[in-house]
Amino acid sequence: MTRVYNFSAGPAVLPKAVLREAADEMLDYQGCGMSVMEMSHRSSAFKSIIQEAEQDLRDLAGIPDNYRVLFLQGGGSTQFAMVPMNLMRGAAGNPGHADYIVSGTWSKKALAEAQRFGDARCIATSADTNFDRVPDMANIQVNADADYLYICMNETVNGNVLRELPDAQGKPLVADMSSCFLSEPIDVERYGLIFAGAQKNVGPAGVTIVIVRDDLISDTDLPGVPTMMQYRTHADAGSLYNTPPCYAIYICGKVFKWLKAQGGLAGMQKVNQAKAQVLYEYIDKSELFRGFVRPQDRSLMNVTFTAGEALDGEFVAAAKAAGFENLKGHRSVGGLRASIYNAMPIGGVQALVEFMREFEAQHSCSSQSM
């Protein structure tokens, strides 16, 4: 088998142990005579799968009893609408209000979507420097009428991360954690709602995990909000109101158990810090490669950098030929990007750095001979 290291931002690399176990169960899940792909979501076998997955996630992240765990569809982009539909309620029929911190591509998209449903406002942004940093969290002023404060913890496209949470000043803090979810410990009680598309650190594309505090789930039907877009619908039905993404949830459950075996989120954080250090240390010393984000705001998950506009395309092609996949930067920002999620082994990062070193040496020699 050809060795390939997959640095895709999502769908992303999954643990080999999980894939092997799933392959062994593909035709017959634990003696039931059928694959998880073909069993009813109403069956006792699948109910056990989803309930065990939820409990393992609660154990990993320390999720308190007054928070619901929902396994939904639609990706993070659907949550851009679902959050304001459910939380930006207003009063006496008036439009609601929400404050957004815009630190990159995805929080910018989330703000634009929320503005369809009420008065969503940007109260801090780093757009003026092309999101090469996160806004200063020390002086955030949340509006008194805000129904919630929204952040994106890790901007997948831009490669920055919020290491310091803003003071939400008594408002529910809503966090998009899609590309850093379960990469390090989470203090769930600091948030009102967390959501994450699974296709980066947790599982295959198709399932979005929402962790939402009980008091933020309406106890009555929300007028004008479609049934499927209400958190209450899915909370009341245990994520089984309609057919969920069964196989994706099954894989997530296996990833949760794999994470437990790695020492939980604290153990995973140590590994992720070590991987990122290997790559950033080389970029910082390189005379060819340059990072896009200031050091104190750099993501552990999505490393964005460039070899220069003239060489980025050549680097991507050469890397692919050498077995390093999906290193092209997002189309909106260009450059290069290595996503080093939980399942990427440190050996993969070390191999990438060695390839970068060889590429740099070749092009240094070329430039000197001209």
N, C-alpha and C positions, 0 to 999 in steps of 0.2 A: 504494500500500500504506500502511495506517495505521501510523504510528510507535508502537511499543510498547517500553518498557523493562521487562524481566522481572527483578524482584528476588526471585524465588522461592528458598527455601532448598533446594530439590531435589524433583524434577528441576529443573535450573537451566539458565540461559542457556549456549549453546554458541557457539564462534566462528563468525561468519558464513562465513568462508572455508572452514571445515571442512564446514559444512552444504551450501554450494554445490558443493564437490568431491564430497561423497557423493551429492548430487542428480544430478550429471553421470554418476556410476557406478551409479546405481540399477538400471538395466535391463541393464547390460553392464559387469561389472568387468574392466577391462583386457583386453578382447577375448575373454574366456572365454565370452561369450554368455549369461551368467546373472548375477543379482544375488547379492551376498554373503548376502542373506537366505535364498537358496534353495540355496546350494552345500553340499556335504557337508563336515562338519568334518574328515573323513579325507582330503579332497582335497589335492593338492599346493598349490593356490592358497590355501586357508585356512591350511595349515601355514606357508606363507610369511608370511601376514598376522600370525599370532600370534607367530611367531619374530621378525619385524621389530619388532613392537610391544614385545616384551620387551627387545630390544636397545636400542631408543630410550629406553625407560624406564630401563634400566641406565645409559645414557649421561647422561640428564638428572639422575638422583638419585645418581649415583656409587655404584651398588650393587656391593659386592665379590663376588668369585666364590664365596665360601662362604655366600652367601645365595641362596635360591630365590625366584623370582617366580611366583606362582600367580594365575591368573584364575579366580575362583570365582563361585558363585551364592549367593543367600540374603541379600545385603545385610549391613550391619554388625551387624544384630540376630542373625544366625546366628553371627557371630564371637563374640558374647557367650557362646555355648555352646561353640563349637568351640575357643576358647582354653583354657578350663579342662579340657575333655575331653582335649586333647592335652598340656597343660603341667602341670596340677595332678595329678601322678601319685602322690605319696606314695611309701611304701616298704613292702615286705612285706605288701601287701594293705591297708594303712592308708589312710584318706582323705588327699588332698593338702591343701596350704595355699597361700593366695595373699593378697597385700596389695593393697588398692585405695585410690587417692586419688579421692575423690568431689567433683568440682568443678561438677557440673550434672546435668541430666536424663539424659544418655546414660551417663555413668559410674555414676550411681545405678542405672539399668536393668541395666547390665553386672554390677554387684555382685550384684544380686538374682538374676540368672541363674546366676552362678558359684556361688552358695550352694546351688544344686540338686545340685552335683557334688562339693562338699567344703567345707573350712573357709575360706571367703573372708571377709576382714575389712576393714572400713574403718579405715584408720590416720590419715586426715586428711580433713576436709571443710569446705566453706564453706556448708553448708546452713543454718546458724544466721542467716546474713544473706541468705538467698534467692539464693545463688550470685551475688551482685553483685561477687564477687572470686574469686580462686583461693586455695586454702590456702597458707600459708607453706611454701615448699619448703626453707628453710634448716634446719629442725629435724625433718625426716622421719626416723622411726626404723622401719626395715624389720625385721620379725621374722626371727629366724635360721632358722626352719623354712619360710619362704615359698619356694614354687617359682618365683614371679615377682612383679614389682611392676607394677601396671596403672594407666595414666593415659589420659585423653581430652585430647588436645592442644588442641582447639578445641571448645567446647560450642556447637553450632549454635542450640539453643533459647535459652540464657541470654546468649550473646554475649560469653563470656570466653575467654581463651587463656592457656596456660602458656608464658610467655616464658623461664622458667628450668626446666631439667629437675631432677627430684629426684635425689639420690644413691641409686642402687639398691643400693648396698652389696654389690656382687658378684652380685646377682640379675638374671636377664633382665628388661629393661624392655620391657613390652608397651604399644603406643600405638595408640589409635584416632585416626587422622588424617583421618577421612572428610571433614570440611568445611574442612580447610586443606592437604590433600595437594597437593603440587607448586605451592603458592603462594609458596614461598620455598625456599632451599637446605635440604637435610636431611643430617645427619651420620649415615648409616645405621648405622655401626658402634657407635653409642651405644645401639642398640636390639637386643633379641633378636627382636622381631616387630613389624611395623607392618601395620595393615590400614586399608583405606579403601573405602567405597562410592563408586563412580565418579560418581554422579549429581549431583555438586556442582561439582567443578573439572575433571573428567577426561572424562566422557562421559555417555551416557544411562543410565537405571536398568537394572539387570539384571546388572551385573558388579561384583564386589568384588575388589580387588587385595590380595593378601597377600604381604608380603616377610618371609621367615622364615629365620633362621640355621640352617645344616645340623644343628648339634648338638641343636637343639630338635625335630627331626623324628625320631620313633621309627624305629629300624631293624627293628622287629618289629611284628606286629599288636598293636593295643591291645585287650585283652579288654573286652568290653562296650561298645565304641565302634563305632557303625555305620561301615561301610566308607566311605561318602561323607563322614563327619565326621572322617576322619583326614587330616592334612596329607600323610602318607606316600603315600596313594593318589594324590593329585593331583600331588605332586612327581615320583613315579616315572613318571607318564604324561604329563608335560609339559602339565598342565591339560587333557588330552584323554581322561581316563578315561571320561567320558560326554559327551553333547553339551553343549558350553559355550554361553554366550550370544554366539554368533558375531558378530552384527551390532554388538552393544555393544562387543566387543573391537576390531572393525574401526574403529569411530568413535574409541575411545580411542587407537588407533595414529595416527590422523590428528591428534588433539589433541596427542600427544607431538611430532609433527613441527612443529605450529604453535608449541608452546612453545619448541622449539629455535630457530625463526625469530624469536622475541621476545627472544632473548638468553639463553635457558635460564632456570633458576630464579632466578638473581641478577637478571636483567633483569626477570622477572616480579615479584619482590619490590619493586623500585623503583616499578613501576607500581601495585602494590597499596597500598603505603604512601602514595603520592600520592593515590589515590582515597579511602582512608580518612581522610586528613587533611582533604580538602575537606569531607566530611560531618561529621566530629567537630568541626572548628573552628566550623562553623555551629551545631551543637547546643550547644556550650559557650557560645556568645555569645547564644543565643536566650533570650527571656523566656517562650516558650511551650513549646518542646520540652525534654525532660530525658532524659538517658541513664540506663540501668539499671546500668551497670557502672563501677567506679572506673577512672579514666583509665589507670593502669599495667597493667591487666589486660584492656583492651578488645580485642576481636577485630578483625582487619583484614578478615575475611570476612563476619561477621554483626553488623550494627550494630543493637542493640536500644535502643528509646527510646519515649517517650510524649508525646502532646500533652495528656494528662490524660484520665481515664476518660470524661468527658462529650464529648470531642472526637475520640477515637481513631477511632470508627466513622465519623464524618463525614469525617475526613481520608482514610480508606481509600477511601470511596466517591468522594470528589472526585478523589483521585489516580487511581483506575481510569478515571474519565471523561476524565482528561487524558492517559491512556496510560501510567500507571505501575502495573504489575501486581504483585500478591502482596506487599503491604506490611503485611498484618495479622500481628501477632505470633502465636507459637505458642499454641494453645488452652490450654496448661497455665500460661502466664504472662501472656497478654494483651499489651496495648500494641501496639507497632509494631516491625517488623523489616525492614531492607533488607540483603539478602544480595548482596554485591558481589564475586562470585567472579572468577576470572581473565578470563573472557570478557566481563564487564561493562566497556564502554568508559568512560573517565573522563568523556566527554561525557554519558553517562547519569547519572552521579553529580552532575555539575554541573547538569544539567537538573532533577534531583530537588531539589537544594538551592534552586534558583530557585523551584520550585513551593512548597516549604516556606516560603520567604520571603514569597511572595504570600499563602499561607494564613495565616501569622502576622499579616501586615499587615491582612488582612480581619477577622480575629477581634479584633485589638487595637482597630480602629475600632469594631467592633460593641460591644465591652465598654465603650468610652469613651462611646458614645451612649446607653447604658442608664441 
